Amino acid sequence: MTQLDANWITTGLIDFEYKKYLLLAYLQKIGAHFNEKALYPFLSDLVFHYSNLVSIKEKKAIAVNQFPKMLTKIEFQNFKLEYEQLVHDDKYMEEISSIVEYALPKLKEYLKEGKDLYEFVEDKLLVYPVGVMPIKPAAGYLFLKEKDRNAVRVYEYAVTLFENAEEKYRGLKTQFVSTCYISITNTYENLKVDLIRNNKNLPNPAAYAVESKLDFPFDETFLPVAKRVLVKKISSDFKD
């Protein structure tokens, strides 16, 4: 299986050996995708499951600590009080705890592999602006060119901004426009001029080219990593 149910650890048969089998089968498939240099949605799926297990572990500890305790001993000499936990883990919770403790380092191992692969891919991508740039490059065009190919996939992009209580995040919404071909006489700048001429809704767009030095799966790796690389580039060029 490539996917693991969101609630895999608490649904179905609660048995350590069974859950271990599910996890290892899932991670074997993830490893196979990584070997093919396919990153998404597999890396983000790993992050989701790892975060879920960390949350389960933390919330379980908080819940146990909030249960009442009974005073069992007073050492008057050291002014020390000893308490006994009134609520103990039953067999079900012990099995869940064992599964969580086993799964966390396994997921972390594959997370590291995925993050190393992401950094490798990111290092093999070149990103640079095309033509005259507007003051705020929040919307425009993205040109994606794979290694040793003249074909360029053109996307219209728009920066999205969302935030939680602590941080702001930038994302990138993209829409495929067309596939074009570049040459000595038909450059990225020429493509940009044609796009401006044909799309009056973006009269002064930004434009960025992202080129890959190596071959990567397009949908699973090149496109999603290019979008993240572009977000990083725009974040440095575009200040609120």
N, C-alpha and C positions, 0 to 999 in steps of 0.2 A: 504494500500500500504506500502511496506517496503522501496521502493526507492522513492526519490523525484527528479524530473527533475533538472538538474544543473541550469537551468534558470527559475525555477518555479515562481519566484517572478515577473518577467517581461514579461512572455509569457502567452498567453491565456487571459482569463477574468481578468481585473485589478479591482478587487473588494475586499474590506477588508474582508467581511464575507466569501467569497468563498476561499480566500487564507488562512484564519484562519482555515477553515474546512480541507483544504489540509494538512496544517502543523500539526494540532492536530491528524489527522488520521495517518500521518507518524510517529509522536512521540509515539503514542499508540503502533504501531508495534515495534518500537525501544525498548520501555519499556518492551514489552513482550519478546523480544530476551534477554535483559539484565536479566530479571527474570529467564531465562533458563541458565544464565551464558554464553551466546553466545556473544562474543565481536566483531568479525570481519566478514564482512567488515563494520559493523554498526557504530562502534566508529569512524573509519577513515572517514566515510561518514558524520557523524555529524560535525567533525572538518572541512571538506570541506565546508559544508553549512554555518557554523558559520563564517568562514573566508571570504566567499563570501559576506555575509551581512555586516560584518565590513567594507569590502572594498567598497561596495556600499555606505554605510553611509559616510565614509571618503571622497570618491571621489565626492559625491554630495555636501558636505560642501565646498570642494576646488573649485568646479566649480562655485557655487553660489558666493563665495567670490571673484572670479576673474572677475565677471561681473562688468561693470562700475557703478559708483554711482554719484548721483547728489547732489551738495552742496545746502542745504536747509536753513541753518541758521549760522550766525556768531555771537558769543558772544565776543565782543571786550574786555569786562572787564576781562574775564577769558582766553582770547585768545583760545577759543574752537570752533572747526568747527563741524557741524553736517551734516551727509550725509543720503540720502534716497536711498535704493537699487532700481535700475531701473528695475531689473528683479525679478518677484515674482513667487513662485511656482504656477503652474496651478493645476487643479483638479487631473490630472494624477500623477504628482509628489507628491502631498499631500497624495494620496492614497498609493503610493509606500512607502513614509516615514512612514505612519501609520503602514503598514505591517511590515516594517523593525523594527520599535520600539517595536512592539508586539512580533515579532519572536525572536529577539536577546536574551531576558532573558529566553524564553522557551527553546531555543537550549542550552543555557548555563547551565540550570538546568539539562538537560539530559547529557550534556557533563561531568558535575561533577559526575553524577551517573556512567557513563561509565569509567571515570578515577578512581573512587573509586573501581569499580569492577576490573579494570586492576591491581591496586595496591594489591588488595586482592589475585588475582590469582598469581601475581608475588611473593608474600610472601609465597605461598604454593608450590613453585617450588625450588628444590635443583639442583644446577649445580656444577659440579666438573670435573677436567681433568682426563683422563684415560691414564695410562701408562706414558712413558717418552715423554715429550713435546718438540717440536722443538723450536728454538729461536723465530721464528715468526709464530704464529699459524693462519696464514691467510687462510689456506685451510686444510681440514681434514674431520672428520666424526662426526656426531651428533647422539647420541643414545637417543631415547625418550621412557621412560617407564611410563605408567600410573599406578595409585594406585592399589596395590595388584594384579598386573599381571606380569607374567613371560615373556610375549611377549615384544620385543623391536623393535621399528621401526628405521631402520638405514637410515640416509641421508648423502650424500656427500655434503659438504658446501664449499663455497668460499666467502671471505669477499670482498665486493665491496665498493669503495670509490667514492663519488661524492661531489661536492661543489658548493656553490653559491658565491656571492660577499662577504659575511660575514663569512660563516662557512663551515667547512667540515663535512660531514655526512658519517657514516658507515652503510652499509646494509648487508644483508646476502642472497646469492643466494643458494638455496638448490635443491637437486635432490634425489628423493627416490631411495634407493638401494635394500632393502629387509626387511623382518620381520624375526627376529631371536628370540631365547629363551635363557634366562640366567638361571643358576642354580649354585649350589655350585661348580660344576666341570667345568661349562662353563661360565666364568666371562666376564665382559666388556673387560678386557685385552686379553682374548682369542679371542673375536670377532675382536678386533683391529688387532691382529696378522694374523687372517684369511683374513681380508680385505687387509692388506699389501701384503700378499702372492698372492692374486688374482688380485690385481690392481697395476701394475707396474708403472702406471702414478703418483701414490702418494707413493713414497718409504719411505718418512719420514713425515707422516701426523700428525697433531694434532688430538685429539679425546676428545670429551666432552660428559658426560652423563647428561641428565636433567630428573629428576624424579618428579612426581606430588604426593603431599600428599593427594589430593582430586580428585574426578572425575570431569572432565570438558569436554565439547564438544571438540573433537579432532581438527577438521579442523577450527572451528570458534574461538577456545580459546587456547587450549594447544599448538598447533603447532606455531601459530603466536606469542604468548607471549614467548614461549621458544626461538624462534629465536631472539627476542628483548633482552631477558635476556642473551643469548649467546653473542650478539653484545656488550652488556655492559661489560661482563666478558672479552671478547677478547680485548676490548678497553683499559682495565686496564693492560692486559698482553702484548699487542702488541703496541709498540710505534713507530711512524714514525721516 
